[in-house]
Amino acid sequence: MFEDARTAAAAATVLLESFGLKEFEIGFHKSIVTHSNSNPKMLSYYSPDPPDPLRPLRPSTKDSMLDLRKPFTPILGLPISSPIGEGTGALYLRESEGSNRIYLLTCSHVVRPENDKLSSSHRKDLHDKISAPGPTGYQKAIQRIETTIQKGSPKVANLQLVGKTAKAEALKQKVRLARNLRIEIQKNLGDPEARVMGEVTYAPPMRASADSTGSIYLEDWALIELDNDKFNWTTFKGNQVYVRFANVKPELYLDMMYPNENNRHNRVFPANGLLQVANVISKEDFYNPQHLDKNGNKCMFVLKNGLTTHTTFGCTTGMESIICNGLDVEPKAIAIYPYSDEGPPGPSPTVAVA
């Protein structure tokens, strides 16, 4: 090592003198560089917090934590953020059957400016890191946890005073889990860099594009290559959409998605509040839906879970709408009618599931 240092010093001396420098000192310091392996993964769907054997964790308490954990898990719709803005991850895609490269589908306008007309679409010109959740999603999720703790603690005491010990114990467990979750998130995912879960690998500019029949639609999509180290693939649930949220109970889900008794056919609320994405709906199915609303009219009921509106419901009857967005042509889109003014389209990109 000493001889290596002398050789390097001699070479540095020649270089410095060639620039006319006369007085200088050359020194070497031995140091050890270690690289941190800290790359916290996204959270699992269920809390790993072990139940107290003397006070078993109630199923209702465990389920009530899902709303609080969901933004920090890979469950769809996934709240994401880029340097451009925030949106929603729609679907997971694998490069090929034998590949370990996994992508997340989102909208192009989430990861590149809408007025960006450059033709380049590939990684070498993009490199933007994607976080989950982003600043807005993170703050909203933390606020929900804080609200659960702040409102829950005094209620526990009130329930105990009136003798409702079972309800008091359930709420006490929820508050404890919420506190533990807050500590876990702030410790492992509080730093925005710790929430980076991939980077943009392909993002064509938004444009009008014709399908095989000549119909013109808006092409607005992008791919994010995921950092495999951020995911626990043994517990990864794939393309499952979260439909449980606080505003959606099992009875409401069935009433919204299957309002006509003839369509229910023993349908039930998805296990654990996760609806499995099984296939892609064809254009023909959109234009010729076979489900019935409560009045017997043909339509297709859909839902989505997005960053802003969470779980919302709507329906499509095959009608189209015209998108006026400043392009040379006005592309069409399949119209989805919301049950309320809150959705389902929303400001964030997502996927509608039937």
C-alpha positions as CSV (number, residue, x, y, z in Angstrom):
1,M,0.0,0.0,0.0
2,F,2.9,2.4,0.8
3,E,4.5,1.8,-2.6
4,D,1.2,2.4,-4.3
5,A,0.9,5.7,-2.5
6,R,4.5,6.8,-3.5
7,T,3.7,5.9,-7.1
8,A,0.5,7.9,-7.0
9,A,2.3,10.9,-5.3
10,A,5.0,10.9,-8.0
11,A,2.4,11.0,-10.8
12,A,0.4,13.7,-9.1
13,T,3.6,15.8,-8.6
14,V,4.4,15.6,-12.3
15,L,0.8,16.6,-13.2
16,L,0.7,19.6,-10.8
17,E,4.1,20.9,-11.9
18,S,3.0,20.8,-15.5
19,F,0.5,23.4,-14.6
20,G,3.2,25.7,-13.1
21,L,2.4,24.9,-9.4
22,K,5.6,25.1,-7.2
23,E,4.4,24.7,-3.6
24,F,2.0,22.0,-2.7
25,E,1.6,19.0,-0.4
26,I,0.3,15.6,-1.2
27,G,-1.2,13.5,1.5
28,F,-3.0,10.1,1.7
29,H,-5.5,9.0,4.3
30,K,-6.7,5.5,4.9
31,S,-10.4,5.1,5.2
32,I,-13.0,2.4,5.1
33,V,-16.2,3.0,3.1
34,T,-19.2,0.9,3.8
35,H,-22.4,0.9,1.8
36,S,-25.7,0.9,3.7
37,N,-28.0,-2.0,2.9
38,S,-30.9,-0.1,4.3
39,N,-33.6,-0.1,1.6
40,P,-36.9,-0.4,3.5
41,K,-39.6,-2.4,1.8
42,M,-43.2,-1.3,1.3
43,L,-45.4,-2.5,4.1
44,S,-47.3,-5.8,4.0
45,Y,-51.1,-5.6,3.7
46,Y,-51.7,-7.0,7.2
47,S,-50.0,-5.7,10.4
48,P,-47.2,-8.0,11.6
49,D,-47.9,-6.8,15.1
50,P,-48.3,-10.1,17.1
51,P,-51.5,-10.2,19.1
52,D,-51.4,-10.4,22.9
53,P,-52.2,-14.0,23.8
54,L,-54.2,-12.8,26.8
55,R,-56.1,-10.3,24.6
56,P,-56.4,-11.8,21.1
57,L,-56.5,-9.3,18.3
58,R,-60.1,-9.0,17.1
59,P,-60.8,-9.5,13.4
60,S,-62.7,-6.2,13.2
61,T,-59.7,-4.4,14.7
62,K,-57.3,-6.0,12.3
63,D,-59.6,-5.1,9.3
64,S,-60.0,-1.5,10.6
65,M,-56.2,-1.1,10.2
66,L,-56.2,-1.8,6.5
67,D,-57.3,1.7,5.5
68,L,-54.4,3.1,7.4
69,R,-51.8,0.7,6.0
70,K,-53.0,0.6,2.4
71,P,-51.1,3.7,1.1
72,F,-47.8,2.2,2.2
73,T,-48.4,-1.2,0.6
74,P,-48.2,-2.3,-3.1
75,I,-52.0,-2.8,-3.3
76,L,-53.8,-1.1,-6.2
77,G,-54.6,1.7,-6.7
78,L,-51.2,2.7,-5.6
79,P,-50.6,6.4,-4.9
80,I,-47.4,7.5,-6.7
81,S,-45.5,10.7,-7.3
82,S,-43.0,11.9,-9.9
83,P,-41.2,15.3,-10.3
84,I,-44.2,16.3,-12.5
85,G,-47.0,15.5,-10.0
86,E,-49.0,12.8,-8.2
87,G,-51.3,10.1,-9.5
88,T,-52.1,6.4,-9.3
89,G,-50.5,3.2,-10.3
90,A,-53.0,1.1,-12.3
91,L,-51.6,-2.4,-13.0
92,Y,-48.5,-4.5,-12.5
93,L,-47.0,-6.0,-15.7
94,R,-44.2,-8.6,-16.0
95,E,-41.8,-8.2,-18.9
96,S,-42.1,-11.9,-19.8
97,E,-42.8,-15.2,-18.0
98,G,-39.2,-15.8,-17.1
99,S,-38.2,-12.2,-16.4
100,N,-37.7,-10.6,-13.0
101,R,-38.4,-7.1,-14.4
102,I,-41.8,-5.9,-13.1
103,Y,-43.4,-2.7,-14.3
104,L,-46.2,-0.5,-13.0
105,L,-48.6,1.0,-15.5
106,T,-49.7,4.7,-15.1
107,C,-50.5,7.7,-17.3
108,S,-48.0,9.6,-19.3
109,H,-49.1,12.9,-18.0
110,V,-48.2,11.9,-14.5
111,V,-44.5,11.4,-15.4
112,R,-43.9,13.9,-18.2
113,P,-45.4,17.4,-18.9
114,E,-48.5,17.4,-21.1
115,N,-46.9,20.1,-23.3
116,D,-43.8,17.9,-23.8
117,K,-43.9,17.1,-27.5
118,L,-40.5,15.4,-27.7
119,S,-40.6,12.0,-29.4
120,S,-38.2,10.4,-27.0
121,S,-39.8,7.9,-24.7
122,H,-37.0,5.7,-23.3
123,R,-35.1,5.5,-20.1
124,K,-31.9,7.2,-21.3
125,D,-33.9,10.5,-21.6
126,L,-36.1,10.1,-18.6
127,H,-34.6,8.7,-15.3
128,D,-37.3,10.2,-13.2
129,K,-37.7,8.5,-9.8
130,I,-41.1,7.4,-8.7
131,S,-42.2,7.4,-5.1
132,A,-45.1,5.6,-3.3
133,P,-46.7,7.4,-1.7
134,G,-45.8,10.9,-2.8
135,P,-45.8,14.0,-0.6
136,T,-49.6,14.5,-0.7
137,G,-50.4,10.9,-0.3
138,Y,-48.0,10.6,2.5
139,Q,-49.3,13.6,4.4
140,K,-52.9,12.4,4.0
141,A,-52.1,8.9,5.2
142,I,-50.2,10.2,8.2
143,Q,-53.1,12.5,9.0
144,R,-55.5,9.6,9.0
145,I,-53.3,7.7,11.4
146,E,-53.0,10.8,13.7
147,T,-56.8,11.3,13.6
148,T,-57.4,7.7,14.6
149,I,-55.1,8.1,17.6
150,Q,-56.4,11.5,18.7
151,K,-60.1,10.6,18.5
152,G,-59.7,7.0,19.7
153,S,-57.8,7.6,23.0
154,P,-60.6,9.7,24.7
155,K,-63.3,7.4,23.4
156,V,-61.6,4.4,25.1
157,A,-62.0,6.1,28.5
158,N,-65.6,7.1,27.8
159,L,-66.5,3.5,26.8
160,Q,-64.9,2.1,29.9
161,L,-66.9,4.6,32.1
162,V,-70.2,3.3,30.7
163,G,-69.2,-0.3,31.1
164,K,-68.8,-1.1,27.4
165,T,-65.6,-3.0,28.0
166,A,-65.6,-5.1,24.8
167,K,-65.8,-2.0,22.6
168,A,-63.3,-0.2,24.7
169,E,-60.8,-3.1,24.3
170,A,-61.3,-3.2,20.6
171,L,-60.7,0.5,20.2
172,K,-57.7,0.4,22.6
173,Q,-56.2,-2.3,20.3
174,K,-56.8,-0.1,17.2
175,V,-55.2,2.9,18.9
176,R,-52.2,0.8,19.9
177,L,-51.8,-0.6,16.4
178,A,-52.1,2.9,14.9
179,R,-49.3,4.2,17.2
180,N,-47.1,1.3,16.2
181,L,-47.8,1.9,12.6
182,R,-47.0,5.6,12.9
183,I,-43.6,4.7,14.5
184,E,-42.9,2.2,11.8
185,I,-43.7,4.5,8.9
186,Q,-41.9,7.5,10.3
187,K,-38.8,5.4,11.1
188,N,-38.6,3.5,7.8
189,L,-40.5,5.6,5.2
190,G,-40.5,9.1,6.6
191,D,-37.6,10.1,4.3
192,P,-38.9,10.7,0.8
193,E,-35.9,8.8,-0.6
194,A,-36.9,5.8,1.3
195,R,-40.2,5.7,-0.6
196,V,-38.6,5.7,-4.1
197,M,-39.9,2.4,-5.6
198,G,-38.8,2.6,-9.2
199,E,-38.1,4.9,-12.2
200,V,-39.8,5.8,-15.5
201,T,-38.6,3.5,-18.2
202,Y,-41.0,4.4,-21.0
203,A,-43.3,7.4,-21.4
204,P,-44.5,8.3,-24.9
205,P,-46.1,11.8,-25.1
206,M,-49.9,12.0,-25.0
207,R,-51.3,11.7,-28.5
208,A,-54.4,10.7,-30.5
209,S,-54.1,7.2,-31.8
210,A,-56.3,5.0,-34.0
211,D,-57.3,1.5,-33.1
212,S,-57.7,-1.4,-35.6
213,T,-61.2,-0.1,-36.6
214,G,-60.0,3.5,-37.3
215,S,-61.6,4.9,-34.1
216,I,-59.3,7.6,-32.5
217,Y,-58.6,7.5,-28.8
218,L,-56.3,9.3,-26.5
219,E,-53.0,7.4,-25.9
220,D,-51.8,8.3,-22.4
221,W,-49.7,5.7,-20.7
222,A,-46.3,5.1,-19.2
223,L,-44.3,2.3,-17.6
224,I,-42.4,2.4,-14.3
225,E,-39.7,-0.2,-13.8
226,L,-39.9,-1.3,-10.1
227,D,-37.0,-1.7,-7.7
228,N,-37.4,-5.3,-6.8
229,D,-35.7,-4.7,-3.4
230,K,-38.6,-2.5,-2.3
231,F,-41.2,-5.4,-2.5
232,N,-41.7,-8.5,-0.4
233,W,-42.5,-10.8,-3.3
234,T,-43.5,-13.7,-0.9
235,T,-46.5,-11.6,0.3
236,F,-47.1,-9.6,-2.9
237,K,-50.7,-9.9,-3.9
238,G,-50.4,-8.9,-7.6
239,N,-53.1,-7.1,-9.4
240,Q,-55.7,-6.8,-6.7
241,V,-57.6,-3.5,-6.2
242,Y,-58.5,-2.3,-2.7
243,V,-62.2,-1.8,-2.4
244,R,-62.8,-1.8,1.3
245,F,-62.1,1.8,2.2
246,A,-64.0,3.4,5.1
247,N,-66.8,4.5,2.8
248,V,-67.4,1.1,1.3
249,K,-69.0,-1.7,3.4
250,P,-69.9,-5.2,2.0
251,E,-73.6,-4.3,1.7
252,L,-72.8,-1.1,-0.3
253,Y,-70.4,-2.9,-2.6
254,L,-73.1,-5.5,-3.6
255,D,-75.7,-2.8,-4.0
256,M,-73.4,-0.7,-6.2
257,M,-71.9,-3.4,-8.4
258,Y,-74.9,-5.8,-8.6
259,P,-78.0,-3.6,-8.1
260,N,-80.2,-6.1,-10.0
261,E,-80.8,-9.4,-8.2
262,N,-80.5,-11.3,-11.5
263,N,-76.9,-10.4,-11.7
264,R,-75.8,-11.3,-8.2
265,H,-75.5,-15.1,-8.6
266,N,-74.1,-15.6,-5.1
267,R,-71.7,-12.7,-5.5
268,V,-70.0,-11.7,-2.2
269,F,-67.8,-8.9,-1.0
270,P,-64.1,-9.7,-2.1
271,A,-62.1,-11.5,0.6
272,N,-60.0,-9.1,2.7
273,G,-61.4,-6.2,0.6
274,L,-59.2,-7.0,-2.4
275,L,-60.8,-7.5,-5.8
276,Q,-58.7,-9.6,-8.2
277,V,-58.1,-8.3,-11.7
278,A,-58.5,-11.4,-13.9
279,N,-58.7,-10.2,-17.5
280,V,-59.0,-7.2,-19.8
281,I,-62.5,-6.0,-20.8
282,S,-62.9,-6.0,-24.6
283,K,-64.1,-3.0,-26.5
284,E,-67.1,-5.1,-27.6
285,D,-68.1,-5.7,-24.0
286,F,-67.9,-2.0,-23.3
287,Y,-70.2,-1.2,-26.2
288,N,-72.6,-4.1,-25.5
289,P,-72.8,-4.6,-21.8
290,Q,-74.8,-7.5,-20.5
291,H,-75.3,-6.6,-16.8
292,L,-78.6,-4.9,-15.7
293,D,-79.2,-2.0,-13.5
294,K,-82.1,-2.1,-10.9
295,N,-84.5,-1.0,-13.7
296,G,-83.5,-3.8,-16.1
297,N,-81.4,-1.5,-18.4
298,K,-78.2,-3.0,-19.9
299,C,-75.0,-1.5,-18.5
300,M,-71.6,-2.4,-17.0
301,F,-70.8,-1.4,-13.4
302,V,-67.2,-0.5,-12.6
303,L,-65.2,0.7,-9.7
304,K,-61.8,2.3,-9.1
305,N,-59.5,3.2,-6.2
306,G,-57.6,6.4,-6.8
307,L,-55.4,8.8,-4.9
308,T,-58.0,11.5,-4.4
309,T,-61.4,9.9,-4.3
310,H,-60.5,6.4,-2.9
311,T,-63.1,3.8,-3.9
312,T,-65.8,5.0,-6.2
313,F,-68.4,3.4,-8.4
314,G,-69.8,4.1,-11.8
315,C,-71.3,2.5,-14.9
316,T,-70.9,2.5,-18.7
317,T,-73.5,1.9,-21.3
318,G,-71.3,2.0,-24.4
319,M,-71.6,5.7,-25.0
320,E,-68.5,7.7,-25.9
321,S,-67.3,11.2,-25.1
322,I,-65.1,13.6,-27.0
323,I,-61.9,14.8,-25.4
324,C,-61.0,18.5,-26.1
325,N,-57.4,18.8,-25.1
326,G,-55.7,21.0,-27.8
327,L,-54.6,18.1,-30.0
328,D,-54.9,18.3,-33.8
329,V,-57.8,15.8,-33.6
330,E,-60.4,15.3,-30.8
331,P,-60.0,11.7,-29.6
332,K,-62.9,9.7,-28.1
333,A,-63.1,8.0,-24.7
334,I,-65.6,5.5,-23.3
335,A,-67.9,7.4,-21.0
336,I,-68.2,6.2,-17.4
337,Y,-71.0,7.7,-15.4
338,P,-70.4,8.2,-11.7
339,Y,-72.8,7.5,-8.9
340,S,-71.8,10.8,-7.4
341,D,-69.9,13.9,-8.3
342,E,-66.7,12.4,-6.8
343,G,-65.9,9.8,-9.4
344,P,-65.1,7.5,-11.0
345,P,-62.8,9.4,-13.4
346,G,-61.2,11.7,-10.8
347,P,-58.0,13.7,-11.4
348,S,-55.6,10.8,-11.0
349,P,-55.0,8.0,-13.5
350,T,-56.3,4.7,-12.4
351,V,-57.9,1.5,-13.8
352,A,-61.6,0.8,-13.8
353,V,-62.6,-2.7,-12.8
354,A,-65.8,-4.5,-13.6
